[in-house]
Structures are given as C-alpha cells and as structure tokens.
C-alpha cells in the first residue's frame, strides 16, 4: 500500500485488485454510486458531514476485508486530509440507510375520528326519539279527529237506517245496524293505518338525510385538519441524502430519500437544508406555496436556507 496515496485512492486500488465494482460497494454499504465515486476520488465537497464520511471510509475498508491496523491507518489518513470540521456539525446524528423515525400522528387522528363518530351516533340516537315525540301529539290528535268523524258518520248512517226500517221487526233492525257499523269502522281504521305508515316513512327519510349531511361535514373537517398540519413537503426524483435544521440548530430530519418518495414536516421554518444530490429535489412546497428551485447538477451538494411564507 503506497503511503503517498490518499485514503480514497487506496480503497479504489484495493477494490480493483479484488475484482469488485463500484456498484458492488454501493449495494453493500447502501450508498449511491455517486457517493462511492466521490470517496474514491477524495472529493469530499460532494459528500455530507465529515463525521458521516469518516464512517463510510471505515465501512468501505472493512468490506474490502482489510486488517484492523490498515483500516485505522486509512481512517487516520482521511482525518488528516479532509477539510470538514466536525465542530460545525456538533450534535448531528449518524446517517442511516433508512429515513429517521418521526413521531406518528396517526393514533391522535384515529382518536379524533373515533370521538366524532361517537358524537354523531349520540346525536342520531337522540334525534329519532325527539322527532317521534314531536310527531306524537299531532298524530294522536289526527287519529282522535278521524275517529270522531267516523263515529259521527256511523251515527248518521245508523239514524238514516233506523228511519228507513222503522216498520221492520226489531230483530231485523238490530242486525242491519250492527252490519253497517262494522263496515264503517273497518273503513275508518284502514284510513288511519295508511296515514300512520306514510308518516313513519317520511320520518325515516328525514333521519337518513340528516345522517348523510353530518357524515359529510365530519369527513371534510378531518381532511382540513390533516392538510393544515403540513408545513413542508418535498418530493424527490432520485436518491438523495437530506438534512434539515431550524434556526436553533436542532435537527428536524436527516436520512436518505429514494425516487418517488416525499418528505413532510409539521414544524414551521425557517429551514436550513443540506441535499447530497441537489438535482434530486423535484418539488418543494413551504406553507402551501411552491418554491422556485435554481438550476442544480446531479450529485451537487445543495445547501439552501428557506424561510416560512
């Protein structure tokens, strides 16, 4: 191993001697091929913080099967030649191949939806009884009125029948009156029953309309609450390492995003970004406003600062 060679050059030479490709190394270390090329070219300006790159170099050497002493020598050589300062990134977390785990709001959203459903159920349970109570008195009055009119009609018919059969025998008059009263009573009860069925059908239809309207309102409210909680959304069209900090230096997110994935944050800006591959950022929306993105090259490290609208 030549002492004049830089750390990345030594790793590249050993890789070639072992017949491995840059794609093999990238797959094993879960890095992009662009990162592997930058390490072998000792071009650390295209890579993230020095703390993370130091871990890449160590893992690369271990993957090549080097003895522990040679691994330490290569890492020490990297420490001597790199121009980054670890103090600039104090408190940064190690880069993971997977996005950092963020706090999930789904349990809270599920609880809110469940509460809305319970409230809606209670309102629906009370409303049919209230409607029934409101309709009970008019309905009873209507039935009493119809019964009274029926009784009067029966009496009038009975009186007419009595005058028409006054000369008949007493037994025939009684039988005729009973038959007439039974027929009139059956007709009256049929009309009352029909009116009751129509009223019940109308009440059921009103209850269904009220239920549909309340469900629609609850759904729209839930959707608005979810949309309003999103302060930042970034979509990616290529693999990209990302770091997001606020004005206080607190890390809001750090990790790697793949093509087609989206990064969303609920915290408000300003935001201080570091994109390992600036050209991978397809769209950025801050506080509902689409940001205009400058021209960027593939593999270029992009460090923008964007304030909230």
Secondary structure, 3 states (H helix, E strand, C coil): CCCCCCHHHHHHHHHHHCCCCHHHHHHHHCCCHHHHHHHHCCCHHHCCCHHHHHHHHHHHHHHCCCCHHHHHHHHHHHHHHCCCCHHHHCCCCCCCCCCCCCCCCHHHHHHHHHHHHHHHHHHHHHHHHHHHHHHHHHHHHHHHHHHHHHHHHHHHHHHHHHHHCCCCCHHHHHHHHHHHHHHHHHHHHHHHHHHHHHHHHHHHHHHHHHHHHHHHHHHHHHHHHHHHCCCEEEEECCCEEEEEECCCCCEEEEEEECCCCEEEECCCCCEEEEECCHHHEEEEEECCEECCCCCCCCCCCECCEECCC
